[in-house]
Amino acid sequence: MKIEIAIKPDLKEPHVVVYTNEVTDEVQNIVDRLSNLQIKIITGTQDRKIYLIEYDEIYCFYSENQKIYAKTDKGSFCVKQKLYELEEMLKGSSFLRISNSCIVNMDKVKNLDISYSGSIDIVFKDESKEFVSRRYVSKIKKYLGI
């Protein structure tokens, strides 16, 4: 692989171009990693105050009463994005959709409880739990490589 850096003083922000004869797993991995270098902060509201929340503080995003919340150690914060928008924003990161109403941060998962019937409960490091819909079980298994 050949890498070049060109200094252009007139640029306002870095611009990356990948030249390749085909999109291989290696090339896609590089593109995904570069895409995820963006600022990882989202705004949330709680008690009429706006907070800046870093992605690595978030256990999950969930919907309740037609609103979307980010759950952290400091409580739940209402965010303005819809779950499908968050899912698109967080694509290629450690966040994974596990149901129609929840996206979890797999970096905050302590373990998975798998029942005999095939259902899965995600147990977070703070001991809270979220249920994985059957429809999303294959996504979890693929992410974990099982």
Disulfide bonds with the S-S distance in Angstrom:
none
